[in-house]
Amino acid sequence: MEQLFDTDLALLRLRRALKQGDPGARFLMERAAADLQERLATVERQFEKAAALFCLTSDAAEAIRASGKARQILRIENDQALLNGDEGLVADGEIIPVEPGSLDLAVSLLRLHEVNDVPGMLVQINRSLKPDGLFLGAMAGAGTLQELRAALLAAETELSQGAAPRVSPFADVRDVGGLLQRAGFALPVADLEPVTVRYANMFDLMRDLRSMGATSKLLARSRKPATRALFIRAAEIYAERFSDPDGRIRATFNIVWMSGWKPHASQQKPLAPGSARMSLKDALEKNHKR
């Protein structure tokens, strides 16, 4: 599997973000956690053991707890500092350190888009679940930060006659559905939730990204420090192309939600080809209560 991300750099930036401790920069995670709680509310069953897999903050675990759907909740992170004093496991960010068939519910929030081997991670998640166990996840999808990508590309091309990748690639929602199916999930569903955030300028957006630990970790990134002139010109282009009438700029975050069940004989069978597709709500609402 080709390595896209510098995992050591990713961890350094997460630690830096944790030290900065900007609570305002958690808005995306808090929104995802609130959505997770709502989605769990539609599941008409209880789970004995749940795990929040590399979710970076306690928000996912707290959402599971608030839903009342799980009796035990395990947090797994790739650095002790991310647990912030909570009990949990620390492991390599691309390896799930639990026994096969040991979880009833697995959750991943805003992390999978920075995993080098997404198909492999989904296979691991599937393997960790008991039969009829549920996976719920959210990741940044195609179109995320498209305005920032375009502005940086245009500015660097204009100033240096070439450009290096500065924004990570993101998977399309249709590809995510296919990956769930390939990983062996039953009733796989993927849907897209676009989120538009407005800022005074590009520098405020970049400040939030740094506070999230979400700046570029690409192995193919330029090792040459970006110049002040590049960012100033990119900010100008951003404002010219992607601002509202009041002068504030838009930043897109396309959140891909996914769900899938570990196969079990009690589950409904897939619909015939060409028939209506199942909604996420239908996929989550099981015919039986546990």
C-alpha positions in Angstrom: 0.0 0.0 0.0 1.4 3.4 -1.0 2.1 5.6 1.9 0.4 9.0 1.5 0.9 10.5 5.0 3.8 11.1 7.2 2.6 9.5 10.4 5.3 10.9 12.6 4.6 14.4 11.4 0.8 13.8 12.0 1.4 12.9 15.6 3.7 15.9 16.2 1.0 18.2 14.8 -1.7 16.5 17.0 0.4 17.0 20.1 1.0 20.7 19.1 -2.8 21.2 18.7 -3.4 19.6 22.0 -1.0 21.9 23.7 -2.6 25.0 22.1 -5.9 23.8 23.5 -8.1 26.0 21.4 -11.7 24.9 22.3 -13.2 26.8 19.4 -11.3 24.6 16.9 -13.3 21.5 18.0 -16.4 22.6 16.3 -16.3 19.9 13.6 -15.6 17.1 16.0 -18.4 18.4 18.3 -20.8 18.5 15.4 -19.8 15.0 14.3 -20.2 13.7 17.8 -23.7 15.3 18.0 -24.6 13.6 14.7 -23.2 10.3 16.0 -25.5 10.5 19.0 -28.5 11.2 16.8 -27.7 8.3 14.5 -27.2 5.9 17.4 -30.6 7.0 18.7 -32.2 5.4 15.6 -30.7 2.0 16.4 -33.2 -0.1 18.4 -30.8 -2.2 20.3 -28.2 -2.2 23.0 -24.5 -2.9 22.6 -22.5 -4.6 25.3 -19.0 -3.3 24.3 -18.3 -0.2 22.2 -15.0 1.3 21.1 -14.1 4.8 19.9 -11.2 4.2 17.4 -8.6 6.9 17.1 -11.2 9.7 17.4 -8.6 12.2 18.7 -10.8 13.7 21.5 -13.3 12.3 24.1 -16.3 13.6 22.1 -17.1 10.3 20.4 -16.9 8.3 23.6 -19.1 10.9 25.3 -21.6 10.7 22.5 -21.8 7.0 22.8 -22.3 7.3 26.6 -25.0 10.0 26.2 -26.9 7.8 23.7 -27.3 5.1 26.4 -26.6 2.4 23.8 -23.5 0.8 25.2 -22.7 -0.6 28.5 -18.9 -0.5 28.1 -16.9 2.1 26.1 -13.3 1.7 25.2 -11.2 4.6 23.8 -8.2 3.8 21.6 -5.8 6.5 20.5 -2.3 6.6 19.0 -0.8 8.7 21.8 -1.2 8.8 25.5 -1.7 12.5 25.5 -4.8 12.2 23.3 -6.5 10.2 26.1 -6.1 13.3 28.3 -6.1 11.2 31.5 -9.0 8.9 30.4 -8.6 5.2 30.6 -7.9 3.6 27.2 -5.5 1.8 24.9 -2.6 3.4 23.0 -1.6 1.8 19.7 -0.2 2.4 16.3 -2.8 4.6 14.5 -3.2 2.0 11.7 -3.7 -1.1 13.9 -6.7 -1.9 16.0 -5.4 -3.7 19.1 -8.4 -5.8 20.1 -9.3 -9.4 19.7 -11.3 -10.4 16.6 -15.0 -10.6 17.3 -14.7 -8.7 20.6 -16.7 -5.5 19.9 -20.4 -4.9 19.4 -20.1 -1.3 18.2 -17.1 0.4 16.6 -17.0 4.2 16.0 -14.5 6.3 14.0 -14.9 10.1 13.8 -12.8 12.4 11.5 -9.8 10.1 11.4 -10.0 7.6 8.5 -9.2 10.3 5.8 -5.7 10.4 7.3 -5.1 6.7 7.4 -2.6 5.3 4.8 -4.5 2.0 4.3 -8.2 2.8 4.5 -9.3 -0.5 3.0 -7.1 -2.4 5.5 -8.5 -0.4 8.4 -12.1 -1.1 7.4 -11.2 -4.8 7.2 -9.7 -4.6 10.7 -12.8 -2.9 12.0 -15.0 -5.6 10.5 -12.8 -8.3 12.0 -13.0 -6.7 15.4 -16.9 -6.8 15.5 -19.0 -9.7 16.7 -21.6 -11.0 14.3 -24.4 -8.4 13.9 -22.0 -5.8 15.3 -22.3 -2.2 14.0 -19.7 0.2 12.6 -20.4 3.9 12.4 -17.9 6.3 11.0 -17.4 9.8 9.6 -14.5 11.1 7.5 -13.7 14.1 5.4 -14.7 13.5 1.8 -14.0 14.8 -1.7 -14.5 18.5 -2.0 -13.3 19.2 1.6 -11.2 22.4 1.6 -11.7 22.7 -2.2 -11.5 26.5 -1.9 -8.2 26.5 0.0 -6.8 23.9 -2.4 -7.7 26.1 -5.5 -6.4 29.3 -4.0 -3.0 27.8 -3.0 -2.6 26.1 -6.3 -3.4 29.3 -8.3 -1.1 31.4 -6.2 1.8 29.0 -6.3 1.4 28.5 -10.0 1.4 32.2 -10.6 4.4 32.9 -8.4 6.7 30.0 -9.1 5.4 28.4 -12.3 4.7 25.1 -10.5 2.8 23.8 -7.5 3.3 21.1 -4.8 0.3 19.4 -3.1 -0.7 21.3 0.0 -4.1 19.8 0.8 -4.7 16.1 1.3 -6.8 14.1 -1.2 -10.2 12.9 0.0 -12.3 9.9 -1.0 -15.6 10.3 -2.9 -18.7 9.1 -1.1 -19.4 6.5 -3.8 -15.9 5.1 -3.3 -16.5 4.8 0.4 -19.6 2.7 -0.1 -17.6 0.4 -2.3 -14.8 0.1 0.3 -17.3 -0.9 3.0 -18.7 -3.6 0.7 -15.2 -4.9 -0.1 -14.3 -4.9 3.6 -17.1 -7.4 4.2 -19.8 -5.3 5.8 -23.5 -6.1 5.3 -26.0 -3.4 4.5 -23.2 -0.8 3.8 -24.4 2.8 3.5 -22.5 6.0 2.9 -24.0 9.4 2.7 -22.6 13.0 2.4 -23.2 15.9 4.8 -21.8 19.2 3.4 -20.7 21.7 6.0 -19.9 25.3 5.1 -18.0 27.4 7.5 -17.4 31.1 7.1 -14.3 33.0 8.1 -13.1 36.6 8.0 -10.1 35.5 5.8 -8.0 32.6 4.8 -5.6 33.1 7.7 -8.4 32.5 10.2 -9.2 29.2 8.4 -5.6 28.1 8.5 -5.4 29.0 12.2 -8.3 26.7 12.9 -6.7 23.9 10.8 -3.5 24.2 12.8 -5.5 24.1 16.1 -7.2 20.9 14.8 -3.8 19.3 13.9 -5.2 19.2 10.3 -2.6 20.9 8.3 -0.9 18.9 5.5 0.9 15.7 6.4 1.5 14.5 2.9 4.8 12.7 2.3 4.8 14.3 -1.2 4.6 17.8 0.3 7.2 20.4 -0.6 10.1 20.5 1.9 10.8 24.1 0.9 9.1 26.5 3.3 6.2 28.4 1.8 6.8 32.1 1.5 4.9 34.9 3.0 4.2 36.2 -0.5 2.5 32.8 -1.4 0.1 33.0 1.4 -0.7 36.7 0.9 -1.5 36.0 -2.8 -3.5 32.9 -2.0 -5.5 34.9 0.5 -6.3 37.5 -2.1 -7.3 34.8 -4.6 -9.4 33.1 -2.0 -11.3 36.3 -1.2 -11.8 37.1 -4.9 -13.2 33.7 -5.8 -14.9 32.4 -2.7 -16.3 35.2 -0.6 -19.9 36.2 0.2 -21.3 39.7 -0.4 -20.4 40.6 3.2 -16.7 39.9 2.4 -16.4 36.7 4.5 -15.0 33.6 2.8 -16.5 30.1 2.6 -14.7 26.9 3.6 -16.3 23.5 2.6 -16.0 20.4 4.8 -17.8 17.4 3.2 -18.4 14.8 5.9 -18.9 11.3 4.6 -20.9 9.2 7.0 -20.7 5.4 6.7 -22.3 2.5 8.4 -22.1 -1.3 8.1 -23.0 -4.4 10.0 -20.9 -7.5 10.6 -22.8 -10.2 8.7 -25.4 -12.3 10.6 -28.1 -14.7 9.6 -30.8 -12.5 11.2 -30.1 -9.6 8.9 -32.4 -8.7 5.9 -31.0 -9.6 2.5 -29.8 -7.1 0.0 -32.5 -5.7 -2.4 -32.6 -6.9 -6.0 -30.5 -4.9 -8.5 -32.4 -1.9 -9.8 -34.7 -1.6 -6.8 -34.8 1.4 -4.5 -31.7 2.0 -2.4 -31.9 1.7 1.4 -31.6 4.9 3.4 -29.1 5.2 6.2 -32.0 5.4 8.7 -33.5 2.2 7.3 -30.1 0.5 7.5 -29.7 1.5 11.2 -33.2 0.7 12.3 -33.0 -3.1 12.8 -36.1 -5.3 12.6 -35.4 -6.7 16.0 -34.8 -5.1 19.4 -32.0 -6.3 21.6 
